Amino acid sequence: MKEKDKFRYAEKCLYDYKRNMACLKVLRDDLRVEEAGTDVHAQNYQYSFGFTGEPSNPIESRQIKIDNLHERIRTLERYTEPITMLIGDLTSSNVLNGSNNEALMDILRLMYFGGNTPEAIMEELKISRRTFYSRRRSLVSVTIVYLAL
């Protein structure tokens, strides 16, 4: 993957982080409901023919659904877990006021999570355009490392 593509991919992961976390919560709830339905009291283990003329297999279809949920969760976790660790490291108790990590977290929070424009962020943080883009580039570079790209 080229550097430009890594940068774009990392930024996409940052922009989509909150939405992906919401999706993960929904998928985990769906999985919990599906796995809780392991009681066999209402399941028919006999093959029955559906509208397609093919025999249905409720056990197999349930397992396929659970496997698909697991796969979707793993895929979303691949995008979100490294960023969650990055946020934890940037907001660690070891980070002092005015440190570079605090500045990176401000950019992450305002730009990628808040959806604010660069001009509004520069005005809010009282930083120059050059400083803003330097910090943004630095944040995305750190994200690339966390995503193991």
N, C-alpha and C positions, 0 to 999 in steps of 0.2 A: 504494500500500500504506500502510495506517495505521501510526502509530508503534508501537502495541501489537502489530500483526502483524509488523512488522520485528523487534521485540524477540524475539518468540516464534520466528520463523524463524531468527534469529541464534543463539539458544540451542539450537535443534534441531541446527543445523550444528555447534555446539560439542560437544554431547552425542554426536553421531554420528560425530565426527571419526575416532576410532580404528577404528571398524567400517568406515567408508568407506575408510580407508587400507588395511585388510586386503583389502577387496573390490577396490580398485584393483590391488593386487599380484596377486591371483588372475586378474583380467581381463587384465592385461598379460602374465602367463604364458600364458594361453589364447590371446591374440593372437599371441604369439611362436611358439607351437606351430602355430597355424593358418597363419601366414604362412610358416613353415619348410616347410610341406607344398606348396610351389609346384612340386615336381618333377612332371612329367607322365607319369612312367613307368607309373603304375598307374591313370591316369584314362582313362575311356572318353569320347570326344568324340562318340559316336553317341547320338542320341536313343533312349531305351528307355522302354517303357511300364511304369509301376508299377502298384500295386494300384488306383489311382484311375482308371486309364484315360488319364491325362494323361502326356505325355512328360516325362521327367526331364532336367534340365540340370545336371550336376554342377558345371560352371564357374560358372554363375549362382548356384547355391545356396551354393557356397563363398564367392563374393564378397559375397553378402547376409549371410552369417555374419560375415565380416570387418568389413563396414560396421556391423553391429549392435554388435559388440565395440567398434569405434571410437566409436560414439555413446554407449554406456554409459560408456566411459572419459572422454569429454569431459564428460558430465553429472556424474560424480563429481568430476572435477578442478575443476569450477566451484564445488563446495562445499569442497573440501579445499585447493586451492592458496592462496587468500587466508588461510586459517587457518594454513597452514604458514609463510607470510610473516610473519604476526602473531607466531607463536611465535619465529621468527628475530629479529624486531625486539625482542621482549620479553626475549630472552636474549642480546642482542648484547653484545659485549665493552665497549661504551660505557656499559652500564647498571651503575651502582654499587650496592653494598649499601645497602639502605634506600630505594631510589628507588621512585617510583610504579610503574614498569614491573615491578620485582621483585615488588611486592605484587600486581599484576594477574596475573603469571605464577603466583604461589602460588595464587590463587583459581582460575585456569584449570586448573592441575594437580590441585588437591585436589578441586574441585567437579565439573568437567566431565569430566576424565579419570579421576579416582579414584572418582567416584560417592559421595563422602562427604556426610553430612548437614551442613546449615549450622551446627548446634550443635557438631558435632565439629570443623569447620573453625575456628570461632570459638575453641574451646578450644585447638586446636593452634597457631594463629597468635597467640593471646592478644590478640584484638581484640574490640571491642564489636559488638553486633548492628547498630547504626547504621553503623559503619565497614564491616562486612562487606557489607551491602546497598548501600552507597555504592560500594564497590570493584566489586562484582558489576555494578551498573548501568553503571559506567564501562567495565568490560571489555566488556560487551555492546554499548555504544555504539561503542567502538573497532572491534569486530567488524563492526558494521553498516557502518561506513565502509570497512573492508577488503573486505567482500562487495559493496560498491557498490550498496547497497539504497536 
